[in-house]
Amino acid sequence: MPYVHFLSASITFAHMSQERTEISSLGEFGLIDHLTRNNEIRNASTLLSVGDDAAVIDSFGKQLAISTDMLVEGVHFDLMYTPLRHLGYKAVVVNL
């Protein structure tokens, strides 16, 4: 497994060149591809492994999408102006 070190928005792989790769130069999808390039599916129930937003597993004959996301105060919302009810709604709908 490669050693990943995050510092000042850069990625360094110890077993590769020590040249810095700025995350901004990769973009979201480039970063996902870079981090998951050698990912192996190890569970037979995994139909679609890690990707942009979700993985798909077989759960007793039914396909189940599993997703995770993060909302950061000051980036995605401001509690000074966002009612908790609206924040809860946003937390749900960004993952649908």
C-alpha positions as CSV (number, residue, x, y, z in Angstrom):
1,M,0.0,0.0,0.0
2,P,1.5,3.4,-0.9
3,Y,2.4,5.9,1.7
4,V,0.2,9.0,1.2
5,H,1.3,12.3,2.8
6,F,-1.0,15.3,2.5
7,L,0.8,18.6,3.1
8,S,0.0,22.0,1.6
9,A,-2.5,20.5,-0.9
10,S,0.1,18.1,-2.4
11,I,0.5,14.4,-2.7
12,T,3.7,12.5,-2.3
13,F,4.2,8.8,-2.8
14,A,7.3,7.5,-1.1
15,H,7.9,4.7,-3.6
16,M,7.6,7.1,-6.6
17,S,9.5,10.2,-7.5
18,Q,9.7,12.8,-4.8
19,E,8.2,15.4,-7.2
20,R,5.2,17.2,-5.7
21,T,1.8,16.9,-7.5
22,E,-0.5,19.7,-6.6
23,I,-4.0,18.5,-6.0
24,S,-5.4,21.5,-8.0
25,S,-3.6,20.2,-11.1
26,L,-5.3,16.8,-10.8
27,G,-8.9,18.1,-10.2
28,E,-11.5,16.0,-8.4
29,F,-11.8,13.2,-10.8
30,G,-8.0,13.0,-11.4
31,L,-7.5,12.8,-7.6
32,I,-10.1,10.0,-7.3
33,D,-8.4,8.1,-10.2
34,H,-4.9,8.7,-8.7
35,L,-5.9,7.4,-5.2
36,T,-8.0,4.4,-6.5
37,R,-6.0,3.3,-9.5
38,N,-4.7,0.1,-7.9
39,N,-7.8,-0.5,-5.7
40,E,-8.8,-4.2,-5.7
41,I,-12.3,-5.5,-5.0
42,R,-11.9,-8.0,-2.2
43,N,-15.5,-8.8,-1.4
44,A,-17.7,-10.8,-3.7
45,S,-20.7,-8.7,-2.9
46,T,-19.0,-5.5,-4.3
47,L,-20.5,-4.8,-7.7
48,L,-18.9,-1.4,-8.3
49,S,-16.1,-0.2,-6.1
50,V,-15.1,3.3,-5.0
51,G,-15.8,6.0,-7.6
52,D,-16.9,9.6,-7.7
53,D,-19.9,9.4,-5.3
54,A,-20.8,5.9,-4.4
55,A,-20.1,2.2,-4.4
56,V,-22.7,-0.5,-5.3
57,I,-23.0,-3.8,-3.4
58,D,-25.2,-6.8,-3.6
59,S,-27.3,-7.0,-0.5
60,F,-29.2,-10.3,-0.4
61,G,-30.0,-10.0,-4.2
62,K,-30.7,-6.3,-4.2
63,Q,-28.3,-3.6,-5.4
64,L,-27.5,-1.1,-2.7
65,A,-25.7,2.2,-3.4
66,I,-23.5,3.4,-0.5
67,S,-22.4,7.0,-0.4
68,T,-20.6,9.3,2.0
69,D,-20.1,13.0,1.9
70,M,-19.0,15.9,4.1
71,L,-20.4,19.4,4.6
72,V,-17.9,21.8,6.1
73,E,-19.1,24.9,8.0
74,G,-17.7,28.0,6.4
75,V,-17.4,26.2,3.1
76,H,-20.7,24.6,2.4
77,F,-22.8,26.5,4.9
78,D,-22.7,29.1,7.6
79,L,-24.6,28.5,10.9
80,M,-25.0,32.2,11.4
81,Y,-27.5,32.2,8.4
82,T,-28.5,28.5,8.0
83,P,-31.3,27.1,10.1
84,L,-30.6,23.6,11.3
85,R,-33.6,22.3,9.5
86,H,-32.2,23.6,6.2
87,L,-28.8,22.1,6.9
88,G,-30.3,18.7,7.6
89,Y,-32.2,18.9,4.3
90,K,-29.1,19.8,2.5
91,A,-27.1,17.0,4.1
92,V,-29.7,14.5,2.7
93,V,-30.3,15.9,-0.8
94,V,-26.6,16.3,-1.7
95,N,-26.3,12.5,-1.4
96,L,-29.3,11.6,-3.5
